[in-house]
Amino acid sequence: MKHACALALCVSLAVVGAAPAAAQTGQELFQQALVKERADGDVRGAIQIYERIAREFARDRVLAAKALVQLGGCHERLGDQEARRAYRRVVQEYADQTEMVQEARARLTALGVGPAAAASRAAGRGVTLREIQFEGLENTPFAILSPDGRKMAYIHYRPAQQPHHYSLRVRTLASDEDVVLVDSLGGPTVPFAWSRDGSHVAYSHPSRELRTVDAAGGASRVVWSSPAGTTIIPLDWAPDGDRILVAVRNMARWAHELVIISLSGAAPRSVRSGSLYELLDWGQFSPDGAYIAGMQRGDIYVWPVDGGEEVRVTTDPAEDAGPFWSPDGRFIVFFSDRSDARDLWAVPVRRGAPSGPAVRVKTGLGRRIMPTGMTAAGGITIQTYGEGAPDDLFAVDVNPVASEGAGPFRPVARYPTQSFQPRWSPDGRRFVYTSRKGEVRWPSIYVGLGASQQDIELPMQDHYPANVEWGRDGESVIFPGFRRQDGRVGIFRLSLSDHSIEPLHLRDPPGPGFLGSYLNLVWMPAAGRFFVQQILGPKRFDFYVMEADGSGLRRTVDSVPTIAWAWPSPDGRHVAYRDERSLHLIKLDDRATRLLAEWQDSTWFDVAPGWSSDGRQVAWTERAALRALDTQDGTARLLVEAPPGSQIVAPPAWAPGGTHVAYVVRDTATGAASRPDEVWLVPSAGGSPRRIALAPDTHPRLRLETWLSSGALAAGGSQRLPAAGIVYRHWLLEGFLPEAARGRRH
């Protein structure tokens, strides 16, 4: 199965508490090191822990060998020679650990050690990885190094400015001089590509125009306008500088095409067409301009520019991505997870076809990486990104009557879930969720069986899930989404026994902005039905209900002006929804609406309400206040106010029976960023609140999920994001190709 998520399943990360170092086991230390290395991006911190494991737990030969292999991978990422020493130790001192020895030998070969490497590597040349840094680059994932390696084209973003301001710029790295090529872009996702000589940049204009602009600045030139209903993505320039390869998307037809556009006025020429699912936004001209390398369904393909049969370059069931030609055209370099890790591979090619097996040329590149380009000297640029420790799911036992918690939060999964909308099974013993596991990829569906067992990934068979709910038999899950094969949107049922997927409701592929797609499937237990939304247009949704067996999908309210997913009541009578600056309640039978809250600060968006199990009461937060409304008699009341210097974090959670409401208090005072969130409980009829739990030290930020039938309160935990949000880092990897394949240095 071609899913990059298989990588995440190979790393079972347990949440480690803040126990004193002397009391920690080797396995606990190993999990800490993995979190530092792969989640936090703290490679040097991980190195210290791996070294400690190899030193203090040498008698645990399985663990010590694994730690040394991880240690070597960390040193590789730093580009130093200590990687070889770590791998040699595995080969020489842990010969009984066959799997780790094989891995260590393979990595030594990739590093140029041993006879197998001697044939493919020039003597004295080492692999180097260096970071490209300048102010503002960490805010954007859209940055491409020029072919000569001297300049960086990037989307400049001013996060403090309202509304946000984006521009396409070129930075000269040696002088830190910036040139604004295109100012006031419509958003941060404007695709662009360098010409081979670095003199021009092609970019996509919102008016469906392919434009070029001199890299030194000046007026842009319109090269081509795509047909109505399409978008253009420039991918690469031909070596002759007269042709640009673009991808043309047509969302309404679920169609995708690679097209060569001529700057001299010749008619556009199609290279390959297919569905949006099978053909990806990737393509690069070979150095002689005769071929194009791209991706189809997770494999590397080559297409002759002048026509002819396509050539499939890779056939491994793993996910192969990001093909680049070496400067001399003798290799195609690509990223793959075929060894259960994200590594760099190279396959020799001749006349556009593979002439030998693919070999691994660089290991240990880590998680959360994306290739972005290749220089004329044979270096690959890589983007890495991070957002703190991965999200996980936790639970704490609570006695609402006594208003007290029983112990600290405990993990309910064996490794970070990074879950989206987790739902518990009818018997409360399992949970299901969608997740990308920190990767840039399609989400998958996972079933959690508890902290003692690893979560199970369900085979999606080329379906995209928007979110997931339990089938009422407990032996299936139901999700809104679409089939990638033909793009048709619908609601689908996935069997947990044989993993078959059947459509319950189907409609045509979505329009622009995913118009017509279903999302936000929610089970309403007191009503005995499902709720689901359908995208009607920008900030407009239709509301539907569906019977428990998946039949009888019918619209209840149309054209609701909400900008987010809505929150239906368990009895199916009301739906809470929000617009830009207010929270509303709509009654489904007569469309009567009521304003619940409004605010002046448009950045205050976390206002998810919480419903009591009978659907009669709804609670919501207003920064430092927690309020509730009785939907039958219409009375609203203030439940509690947070202390000065703190705020109440949505959503609140009603205890079974509706007698109490749990909520999260976050300290917002200066210097309180590291303080864990607190969970409080207040009687719904009024009374004194009481603190019942603190967030785990490893995940100090909480979001309440649900109250389980066992009496435990479930919550999602995460680490606070950096002030600027997700941090992007950009790297240049060099020296991994044979000397002859690198080309002339500029």
C-alpha positions, -999 to +999 in steps of 0.1 A: +000+000+000+015+033-011+010+054+020+037+075+035+019+069+068+036+035+070+066+055+083+047+067+113+036+032+122+073+021+124+079+045+152+058+038+183+063+068+205+052+066+241+045+097+260+071+100+287+065+118+320+089+141+338+103+114+361+138+120+375+165+109+351+179+083+375+146+065+375+141+063+338+145+030+319+164+026+287+131+024+267+118+056+282+151+074+273+148+060+238+113+073+234+125+107+247+152+108+221+128+099+193+106+128+203+135+152+204+148+140+170+116+136+150+091+159+167+110+187+182+138+187+156+164+189+185+190+166+169+218+175+192+196+169+222+187+135+208+224+127+203+231+131+240+204+107+249+213+081+223+249+083+236+237+078+271+217+047+262+246+031+244+268+038+274+245+030+303+223+002+288+249-017+268+237-050+283+204-045+265+219-054+232+187-048+211+182-014+225+219-003+224+222-013+187+190+006+179+203+036+197+236+035+179+218+034+145+197+064+155+228+081+168+244+077+134+214+090+116+214+122+138+251+127+130+243+123+093+218+151+095+244+173+110+268+163+082+297+152+106+319+122+105+307+107+138+280+088+119+305+064+105+319+056+140+284+049+153+276+025+124+310+008+127+303+001+164+271-017+155+288-039+129+318-046+152+302-049+186+267-061+179+271-088+153+242-108+169+217-080+160+213-090+124+187-064+114+206-034+129+239-047+114+224-048+079+210-013+084+244+000+096+262-016+067+237-001+042+242+033+057+280+030+057+278+021+020+256+052+014+282+073+032+309+061+009+325+034+033+335+000+019+340-015-015+304-011-026+306+026-021+340+030-037+327+023-072+301+050-070+318+077-050+348+099-056+375+097-030+377+126-005+342+139-011+318+139+018+281+145+021+273+179+036+240+194+048+239+231+055+210+253+064+200+284+044+190+311+068+178+347+067+151+367+085+116+358+074+125+325+056+112+305+086+077+318+080+072+302+045+073+268+030+075+284-005+112+290-012+134+277-041+171+281-045+184+294-078+202+269-101+236+286-093+228+284-055+234+321-050+198+334-047+165+323-031+131+331-045+105+330-018+071+342-006+076+369+019+050+370+047+044+397+073+025+378+101+020+409+122+003+428+094-035+427+091-046+418+066-017+395+059+006+408+032+024+384+008+050+392-019+073+372-042+109+382-036+145+372-045+171+373-019+208+374-028+224+352-001+258+367-001+246+403+004+211+398+020+197+421-007+160+416-014+143+424-047+105+424-047+093+408-080+055+407-073+039+427-045+006+422-029-001+386-038-035+373-032-022+346-008+008+326+003+004+297-023+016+313-055+036+286-074+068+297-091+099+282-109+134+294-118+148+295-153+178+273-158+202+303-161+186+320-130+177+351-150+139+348-147+111+334-125+078+320-138+048+323-116+011+317-116-012+348-115-047+344-099-062+354-133-052+320-148-021+336-164+014+321-166+037+351-162+075+356-161+095+383-145+132+392-145+149+380-114+164+415-110+129+430-109+107+448-134+074+444-152+060+409-156+051+393-190+020+373-197+031+341-214-002+321-215-037+321-202-052+287-192-088+277-200-117+288-177-121+267-146-084+257-144-054+267-124-017+268-135+013+255-116+047+263-132+071+233-126+103+237-146+120+256-174+136+237-203+174+241-207+169+262-238+150+288-218+122+289-244+098+264-228+081+261-194+065+229-181+033+236-162+006+215-145-030+225-154-057+215-129-094+214-137-112+207-104-147+205-119-136+177-142-112+162-117-086+164-145-049+171-145-025+177-174+013+184-179+017+209-206+047+225-223+043+263-229+065+280-255+077+315-248+081+321-286+044+316-293+042+280-304+010+261-295+010+245-261+019+208-262+004+182-238+029+157-222+006+136-201-030+139-189-049+120-162-070+124-131-061+147-102-054+115-082-030+097-105-009+125-119+008+147-094+021+183-096+057+175-103+079+175-134+114+183-145+132+185-178+162+163-183+195+182-189+193+177-226+156+187-227+145+154-243+126+139-214+105+148-184+106+130-151+074+131-129+052+111-106+021+089-110+004+070-082+035+070-060+060+059-086+086+078-108+079+080-146+097+095-176+079+109-207+097+118-240+091+154-248+087+147-285+062+119-279+064+082-274+058+056-247+061+065-211+087+047-190+080+035-154+112+041-135+103+027-101+080-002-091+085-005-054+052-005-034+067+023-012+060+059-018+086+074-043+085+112-047+104+143-059+124+130-089+153+152-100+178+146-128+215+147-120+233+175-138+248+151-163+215+132-169+229+098-158+208+095-127+173+103-114+174+111-077+142+107-056+130+103-021+115+071-009+102+054+023+110+019+010+134+011+038+109+023+065+127+056+067+127+088+045+159+083+024+174+097-008+178+072-036+193+073-071+186+052-102+209+052-132+192+061-165+201+059-202+179+073-229+152+080-205+150+045-191+165+029-160+198+011-167+204-005-133+188-009-098+181+021-075+207+026-047+203+045-015+226+075-015+216+093+018+199+080+049+185+095+080+169+126+065+143+125+093+106+133+093+086+162+079+107+169+049+099+180+014+123+183-016+121+217-032+148+218-060+181+208-074+211+231-082+232+229-113+260+216-092+240+186-081+228+197-047+192+191-035+173+216-014+151+203+013+125+219+035+118+206+070+090+219+092+081+214+128+054+225+153+065+212+187+057+178+202+031+159+182-005+160+195-017+130+215-048+118+234-050+116+271-077+108+297-082+114+335-107+097+358-131+122+373-157+120+400-181+148+392-201+144+424-170+149+445-156+174+420-122+157+420-099+139+396-084+105+403-047+108+393-029+126+365-038+125+328-027+092+312-021+085+274-047+065+257-026+057+226+008+041+223+023+068+201+014+104+191-018+104+172-020+140+159-056+131+158-084+150+141-119+147+156-114+115+175-146+095+181-152+068+207-169+035+198-204+028+211-190+006+238-164+032+248-134+008+244-120+020+211-116+053+193-113+063+157-097+094+141-081+108+110-045+119+109-017+128+086+009+118+113+028+150+108+034+145+070+024+164+040+000+138+026-035+125+024-050+117+058-057+081+069-081+066+093-068+050+125-085+028+152-071+031+187-073+002+210-058+018+241-024+026+255-014-010+256-018-017+219-007+001+188-033+021+168-043+003+136-042+021+102-071+012+080-064+008+042-082+037+025-082+023-010-077+057-026-104+075-006-099+108+011-117+111+045-128+146+057-135+131+092-147+098+106-175+085+128-184+050+141-210+029+124-237+021+150-228-016+148-194-009+161-179-030+133-176-003+107-167+034+104-184+060+082-167+090+066-175+119+043-149+126+016-142+116-020-128+088-041-095+099-056-099+076-086-128+095-102-131+124-077-167+117-068-177+131-034-199+112-010-204+094+023-187+060+026-188+030+050-155+011+057-158-024+072-134-032+101-135-069+093-126-070+056-117-033+050-141-030+021-154+004+013-190+010+000-205+043-010-236+052+009-242+084-011-224+096-042-224+128-062-203+143-089-167+156-084-165+188-064-164+222-080-139+250-072-133+253-035-145+217-031-181+229-038-205+201-031-183+181-008-196+166+024-178+171+057-183+171+095-202+139+100-215+138+136-235+111+154-264+126+174-272+100+200-304+114+215-318+118+180-305+085+167-292+101+134-261+115+118-256+151+110-234+162+081-226+195+062-222+201+025-203+230+010-227+253-008-202+281-016-178+304+002-189+306+038-222+288+030-232+253+040-263+231+038-271+209+068-282+173+063-293+144+085-288+107+077-304+077+093-284+054+116-280+027+089-267+053+064-299+056+044-322+086+040-298+115+035-320+146+035-314+183+037-328+201+068-315+237+064-299+253+034-274+282+029-263+286+065-236+314+067-210+297+087-173+299+082-165+267+101-177+232+110-209+234+130-219+217+163-252+198+163-271+191+195-273+154+206-311+155+202-309+169+167-330+200+173-303+227+172-270+235+156-245+260+168-224+277+142-202+308+139-195+335+114-166+360+114-173+376+148-203+358+164-216+325+176-252+316+167-278+289+175-303+277+148-333+256+154-336+230+126-374+227+124-382+264+118-348+281+112-352+304+142-318+317+152-303+332+184-271+351+189-250+334+216-219+356+216-201+382+196-166+397+198-145+425+183-112+406+179-113+386+147-084+365+159-105+350+187-116+319+168-116+291+194-153+293+204-164+256+200-194+251+222-202+220+243-236+202+245-251+183+274-260+147+266-297+154+264-292+183+240-311+207+262-281+228+274-252+243+255-221+260+270-195+282+253-165+304+262-160+341+259-123+345+267-124+346+305-161+336+309-180+303+306-217+307+298-246+283+293-280+284+277-311+263+284-326+258+249-360+249+262-367+279+284-342+302+267-325+313+299-288+321+297-264+323+327-228+329+336-213+297+350-178+310+360-151+336+352-114+328+350-090+346+372-072+377+359-044+369+336-060+337+323-086+326+298-110+297+294-102+275+264-129+259+242-146+236+241-162+228+275-174+193+282-206+183+301-204+155+326-228+126+322-262+136+335-255+173+329-247+182+365-212+196+359-192+213+332-155+207+327-134+235+312-097+244+306-081+274+321-049+287+304-025+312+321-019+341+297+002+363+319+036+373+308+062+345+313+035+318+317+041+302+283+055+270+299+028+266+326+005+236+319-032+241+313-056+234+342-089+214+341-117+228+363-152+215+371-182+237+379-218+227+388-240+235+359-267+249+383-242+273+397-216+270+425-179+271+433-155+256+406-128+232+416-095+223+399-094+186+391-063+180+369-032+195+353-021+189+317+008+164+312+042+180+314+050+168+279+018+183+264+009+214+284-019+226+261-052+208+263-084+206+243-113+187+259-128+160+237-155+140+254-167+124+286-163+086+283-188+061+296-161+048+320-162+081+338-129+094+323-126+128+307-107+126+274-086+154+260-062+161+233-028+174+244-002+194+224+029+215+230+025+252+225+033+263+189+061+288+184+051+324+184+052+325+146+033+292+142+049+264+122+086+269+117+101+261+083+137+254+077+155+251+044+186+231+037+211+223+009+223+187+007+255+182-014+281+156-022+258+126-024+262+119-062+292+104-079+316+131-090+309+126-127+272+131-121+275+164-103+282+186-132+303+218-132+302+239-101+292+276-105 
